[in-house]
Amino acid sequence: MEELNPFKIAQQQLDEAAGIMGLDRNAHALLREPMETMSVSVPVKMHDGNTQVFQGFRVHYNTARGPAKGGIRFHPQESLDTVKALAAWMTWKCALADIPLGGGKGGVICDPKKLDNNELESLSREYVRKIGKFLGPKVDVAAPDVYTTPQIMAWMMDEYSRLVGHNEFGVITGKPVEVGGSEGRFDATALGAMYVLREAAKLHGIKLKDAKVAIQGFGNAGGFAFELSKKLGAKVVAISDSSGAVYSSKGLDYKKLSEEKKKYGELGKAKGYEELSNNELLELDVDVLIPAAMENQITEDNADKIKAKMVLELANGPVTPGADKILFERKIPDYPDFLVNSGGVIVSYFEWAQNTQNWYWTEDEVNGRLEKIMVRSFSSVVDTQKKYADMKKKISPRMAAYIVAVERVTAAMKLRGWY
Ligand code: NAD
């Protein structure tokens, strides 16, 4: 059976990169485990008068290059190992983007759909009270992730500000603009992915005009990718959420589907399109497949059925190492999560920088700076693949991205005398 534990997968990926690059074994040992892990109980008084105790986590994976940075998930299937894996990927993501931040992540095991607004606010505030000593603009900067929102970030920032006795906007990013959020943050992850799509399409000779795109996930990342890919001339023919997928060979209408998703709460009830299962969506004959939902979606079981010409990992960890190998052998380029979805953390970095300077930028300034970093990261991956190809070693985009990131984190650890 293939390994599906996300942290073990993150370690396997690091081990593979370490082998290719001949990583120092002391640096390797340091990078295989998080530096600090916090596990907390989060009691919340529910509207029925009972107290429910939720379990929460916060992980600092590596801070050699700067404060820990990473989102907070509220999800029923959250686990410490998922949080550790995501914190590791944040470390590589910030290093690949070459921004002065380390890797962190947080999560609470809960189903926010079953909480009313007061309960959600209490949970958000209590979680921050519990992990407060682990947070701070110079220590650990949090952000939204799956099922957490700008409103939740505003409550968390407010609670942290109360703890320290002054406004501390820079403790958390992804806030509404009225309370220190950055212009351009809400669609930054998808916009960053579109720059990667543009560059990768050029490299692989895929014409974006009328290119067929399938997207798994219609949330913050997938929803904006749907809207933005149209601007590149591409045609989204299929999209899904947890209730199922819709398909049209002529292309789907973003506005109509957004309205129906809002109205019915799920895509499965949208009218006028062919229905597909999530697995069928992944196996469609398209130019570009964008997994934008959860981990472990393309595995050894379905990797040989993928017909897309290129995979862009907008979600974190959607492709398992076994599937990675199969896609690589089948010459389907698969651009890794910590490159493709790094737009979110890059604009989070801009938000943090704006908060600490009290100097705010326009959306054009934000997007222009984002584009430069995304193009630079993409080039560093392609250049590293070329460098290894010249040494007669063919490596995947994921391994090239790992090598760039691990070299940067290792250099910082070495200079600081950590090994
Ligand atoms: P979200 O909560 O806004 O949306 C998640 C979407 O996935 C929802 O539409 C949900 O219905 C759908 N979904 C859940 N399970 C599914 C399944 N089995 N099949 C199909 N769809 C399913 O979350 P998001 O912020 O869009 O995050 C999605 C992914 O992108 C996650 O892996 C997240 O870590 C990653 N990511 C997001 C950001 C960001 O800025 N939002 C940044 C970096 C990475």
Residues whose N, C-alpha, C, O or C-beta is under 5 A from the ligand:
A	BS01	NAD	D145 V146 Y147 T189 Q216 G217 F218 G219 N220 A221 G222 S240 D241 S242 N278 A292 A293 M294 L314 A315 N316 N341 G344
